[in-house]
Amino acid sequence: MPADVLFTPFESHGKLDSLNLRIAGMVERTGFLDALPAGARVALKVHPGERNNLTYLRPSLARSLAGLLGGRGAAPFVTETTTLYCRERFTAEELVATAAFNGFSEETMGCPFVVADSQPDVVVKVDGERLGEVGVAGRIAAADALLVLTHVTCHDWTAGLAASLKQLGMGCTGRKSKAEIHLSTAMSIDPGLCVTCGTCADTCKSGAVRMEDDQAVLTELCARCGVCIGFCPEGAIGYSHDFGWFAEGLAEASAGVLSLFGPGRTLFVNCLIDVTRHCDCEDFSAAPIFDDIGVVVSTDPVAADRASGDLLNSAVPLPGTSADTPGIRRAADKIFALTGIEWWKQLDHGQAMGIGTTDYRLTRMD
């Protein structure tokens, strides 16, 4: 049976037709709000953007949803987990500071901003190909309901498409599960290129680089985040990915998160706005590669992501961007042509794990 997916285009025609109001109308239509008991603690999962990134979602979208939840008697909190990679959201203190820098704070959201993994993970069992258990970030696990607000992007590092499943499987889990998913990445240092300058060791906040007399060595502490690659002045650090492993791990971690919430207690809002070829974890901004398309809402994360991918693939790349090539313009699957990653595998595996369906019915709401 196809899942219901609601869609509204980006264009607005005056104050009474604002995108925020249309998103609120779609959320109302799903019945998610009606299923919440009075005082329900609702985790509003966001990606607040890395410091110096400028294409993350506007904080006003999260504020609007938080206000909608509060107006219906719920107790929302905006939340995110610390990162596996070592930029400016690595620790809880860094995450709070970066989120505030980008406009996500209790003052701007009208509700608390909470570091989701500030409490111990809640470990749940999953029957996966890659994962046997998933550590769900403690504050998310303790919530009564989960609303995932996602900035849809391409992701030419591992996922191909970064949408609701990426927010669930990576963004709602603790570091142990994040690291297990990243076992799909292999990293190495070329001794012929390494000059033992120590840049990688200085960059790594995990303390995963050991300096020896003739070269740097990656230790078992390496989280395979890849940040050191961009800092190495000699280009001595290499990597490879098993994209199929990553896709399966991401879907299985998503299944673990969703297992903690009953029917009707999760909702997914995918925003196809400022779509870049990089995710918001980058500490810079590339130019958006597609025009602003709109917003997808569904109670089914797999269907929401499938619809989002289909909408991107039917869009026209913006002139002068990295997606504006004859091969990508003509491609039936522009995401694959751009990233080289079989992005749909995370969705197919999510369907196999029973967390949703790739079959959907799209209803347009103007």
PyMOL commands that set and color helices and strands:
alter all, ss='L'
color gray80, all
select helices_A, chain A and resi 15-17+19-30+33-35+59-71+92-101+106-109+116-118+138-141+164-169+175-184+199-203+227-231+243-258+301-313+326-330+334-339+344-352
alter helices_A, ss='H'
color red, helices_A
select strands_A, chain A and resi 3-9+41-45+75-80+113-115+122-125+133-136+145-151+153-155+160-162+185-189+209-211+216-218+237-241+266-272+294-298+360-364
alter strands_A, ss='S'
color yellow, strands_A
deselect
rebuild
show_as cartoon
